[in-house]
Amino acid sequence: MTGTVAGADGLLRCPWALSTGSTGEYVAYHDTEWGRPVHGDDALYERLCLEAFQSGLSWLTILRRREGFRKAFSDFGIAAVAAFDERDAERLLADEGIIRNRAKIEATLANARVLAGWEPGELDALIWSHAPGKPGPAPRTVTEVPAVTPESTALAKALKKAGIRFVGPTTAYALMQACGLVNDHLIDCTSRDPA
């Protein structure tokens, strides 16, 4: 199954949105968030963190814990997370509502400390400066959707150069997809060009 699939409502969607066991979480995320433009430093910091936590796991695992992540990380307010100390790190390692991976937690805190020193809008501008200038053709099947692009490689390199940890070209491309820098909804997906 590589092309769009009809859901229970008859609408065609990217096949991952109808994955077995998602009980609607993927459909809701696919239909209302994925591929829609996201702006704002805190909002993009949240997506960057969640994509890093997703590395090696299913996105469904992250979706199901997203509210736990938001609670644990002060709604991903950069200034708030930058003020977290060692007690907060230990609290996070014991929090069953999130993914308790020390390296990912430490990267999340370190990244907030880096970003807290940036000017307002600087993260937004940096990320969006890597959006492709001209959209490519709409993919017909999931096999036509890349995992890495020259733009995602450049974005990962720019973020790393700025001191941001736990981001590579694949994570950067997933961020670009999730935040609407690219539109990888399949050509006949109902969310390709939402009304």
KASUL-V715244 format. One record per residue. RES is the residue in one small letter. OMEGA is omega in whole degrees, 0 to 359 (none if undefined). Layout:
<<RES	OMEGA> <RES	OMEGA>>
This chain:
<<m	182> <t	179> <g	180> <t	181> <v	178> <a	176> <g	179> <a	179> <d	179> <g	181> <l	178> <l	181> <r	172> <c	188> <p	181> <w	181> <a	183> <l	180> <s	178> <t	176> <g	184> <s	179> <t	174> <g	181> <e	180> <y	180> <v	180> <a	179> <y	180> <h	187> <d	188> <t	184> <e	190> <w	178> <g	178> <r	182> <p	177> <v	177> <h	180> <g	184> <d	181> <d	180> <a	179> <l	174> <y	177> <e	182> <r	178> <l	179> <c	182> <l	177> <e	178> <a	178> <f	181> <q	184> <s	180> <g	181> <l	176> <s	178> <w	179> <l	177> <t	180> <i	179> <l	183> <r	180> <r	186> <r	180> <e	175> <g	176> <f	182> <r	179> <k	183> <a	185> <f	174> <s	181> <d	178> <f	171> <g	185> <i	182> <a	181> <a	182> <v	179> <a	180> <a	178> <f	179> <d	183> <e	177> <r	177> <d	178> <a	179> <e	177> <r	181> <l	179> <l	179> <a	186> <d	181> <e	180> <g	180> <i	172> <i	186> <r	180> <n	186> <r	183> <a	181> <k	177> <i	180> <e	178> <a	179> <t	179> <l	180> <a	180> <n	178> <a	180> <r	176> <v	185> <l	179> <a	178> <g	181> <w	175> <e	176> <p	180> <g	184> <e	178> <l	178> <d	182> <a	181> <l	181> <i	184> <w	177> <s	180> <h	175> <a	178> <p	181> <g	181> <k	180> <p	175> <g	178> <p	179> <a	179> <p	178> <r	180> <t	179> <v	178> <t	179> <e	181> <v	182> <p	174> <a	182> <v	176> <t	174> <p	179> <e	180> <s	176> <t	178> <a	179> <l	179> <a	180> <k	180> <a	179> <l	179> <k	179> <k	180> <a	177> <g	179> <i	184> <r	173> <f	175> <v	176> <g	182> <p	180> <t	177> <t	179> <a	180> <y	176> <a	176> <l	180> <m	178> <q	185> <a	186> <c	172> <g	175> <l	173> <v	178> <n	181> <d	169> <h	180> <l	190> <i	181> <d	177> <c	180> <t	180> <s	180> <r	179> <d	184> <p	181> <a	none>>
